[in-house]
Amino acid sequence: MGLMGKLLTPAAHAWYMLRCRSIWRLREKMREKCVKGDKVDCNKMICRAYMHYFDKRGSFIGPLAEFAGEPCFPHGPVGVFISNDAKIGRDAVIFQQVTIGSNNLADAKNPGAPTLGDRVYIGAGAKVIGGITVGDGCRIGAGAVVYADMPENSVAVCAPTRVIERDAPMDNRHIQKTDDGGRRYFEDGRWHAEK
């Protein structure tokens, strides 16, 4: 971002927030004007204002993430990460430092991003990872890590950490979709196109 972008982004954020009255109304406008299919045009000032809001809070809520309704952030969206591919139902309660993220490992058991049902409560620091489904009315306790499907009205709590030793090395490369429909992975400090 150039000097003008750095100067204009906070001003645009303030102007759009005054005009839209909430970050979720700004998000709706941004999705109308900047999202084309599965692409986001972040050269538009409205998109920069949206990203600036979350950047200042150490957060990322993907512009492509789908929300059935406005979520509740009791302590604000501080440190919250929500993947672009996540789908979140109505009346979600999401506390600080929560990750709702994609699993993009090459050998992932549940690749993709989570789908959360309606009325899901996620405690502080919880992690919901991978292409899993969390049913309606579920509660995820603080610090819990959820990587498997949860049936409706169930509870996930943090348990003591177990270390599982493996004989063979694991493939921990981060795999990412590219704009041209291919995939790339991060290794040796840089991105490589997947063959």
N, C-alpha and C positions, 0 to 999 in steps of 0.2 A: 504494500500500500504506500503510495507516495505521500509527500508532505501535505498536500491538499486533502487527501483522504483522511489522514490522521487528525487534521484540524476540523474537518467537516463532520466526521463520524459522531463525536460527542454532541455536537450541535444538532445534527439530524436526529440522534437518539432522543434528545430533550424535546425537539419539535414534534416528532412522531408520538412520543409518550403523552404529551399534552393533547395532541389531536385524537389519539386512540383511547386514552384513559387507562389502559392496562396492557401489559406485555402480551396477553393472550389475544386481545383485539389487534395489536400490532402484528402478532404472529399470523392471524387470519389474513390481514392485508398483505403481508409478506408472501404468504403462500399463494394468494391470488395473482400477485404481480411478478414474483421471482421464481416460482416452481413450475417447471415445464416437464411433465412426466416424472422421471426419476433424476432430473437434473435441477440444480439451483443456480440461478444467475446472481452471484454475490457482488457483481459490479454495481448493482442498483443500490442507491442510498438506503432504501427501506430495509434491505437485507443486511447491510452493514450496521444499521441501527439495532436490528434484532440481535445480531451476533455480538455487538458491543455490550448490550445489556447483560448477556450471560458471561461473556469474557471477564467483565469487571467483578463477577461473583465467583470466578474460578469454576464455571459450569459450562456444560455443553448440552443443549437440548436440540437434537437434530431437526433441521427444517423439514425433513421428509418423514419424521416420526409421526405416526397417526394417533390422535387422541379422540375418543368418543365424546369427551366433554372436558372442561377445564379441570385440571388436577388441583389438589390442595397441597401446598408446601408450608406446613406449620411454622418452620423456621426460615422460610425463604428457600430459594433453589441453590443455596451455597454448596459448592462441591458436587452437585448432582450431575451425573452423566447419563444421557439417554441416547441410545444409538439411533441413527437415521432410519433403520429398518424396524424399530420397535413399534408395537401396537398396544395401546393402553386404553382400557375401558373407562366407563363413567365413574366419577366420584373416587378416583384414586387418591390416597393419602401417601405422600412421599416425603420422608424426613431428609435431613442434610446428609451429605456424603454417600448417597445411594448411587449405585451403578446398575443400569438396566442396559446390558451390553451384548453385542454380537460375539459369537465364538467363531473366529476365523482361522483357527489352527488347521494345518493341512490334514491332520488325522483326527479331527474333532468327531466325537460321537453324536453331538447335537449341533451341527453347524447352523448359523443363522442368528436371528434376534428373537427375544422373548415376545410372547403375546399374553397380555394380562387381561383378565376379565374385569367385570364391574365390581366396585367397592373393595378393591385390594388395598391393604394397609401394609406399608413397607417401613420398618423401623430404621433408625439412624445407622449408617454404615453398612447396610445390607447390600448384597450383590446378587443380581438375578442375571444369569449368563446363559447364552446359547439359544437355539431354536426350540424353546420349551413353551408349554402353555401353563399358565397359572390361572386356576378356575375362579369363578365369581366368589366373592366373600372371603378370600384367603387372607391370612395374616402372616407376615414374614417378620420375625423378631430382629432386633438390633444385632448387627454383626453377622447375621446368618448368610450363608452362601447357598443359593438355590441353583442347581444345574440339571434338575430332572422335573418332569411334569408334576403339578400339584392338583389334586382333585378339588372340587368346590368345597368351600368352608373348612379347609384344612389349615394347619399352623406349621410353620417351619421355624425351628429355633437353632441357635448356635450350639454346637457340641464341641467337645475337646478335639483339637486337631490331631489327626493321625498322619504319620509319615509312611508312605508305601514305597518300598525300594523296588526298583526295576533292574533287570539284568541288561536289557538293551536300551540304548539311548532313545529319547523321544524326539519327535520332530516338532520343535517349538517355534517354527517360522510363522510370522504373522502374514496371513493371506488376505488380499484386498481386491475388490472388484475395480476395474478400470473403466474409464468413460467409453471405451470402444467395445465393451462387453467381455473383455478378457480378464485375466487375473494377474496379480503380481505379488511377490513376496519380499520381505525385508531380511537381508543377510549381509554380513560383512560391512555394515554401516551404510548400506544403500539399497534401493529398490531394484529388483530384477523381474523381467517379464517371465511369467510361467510358461513353460513349453508344453 
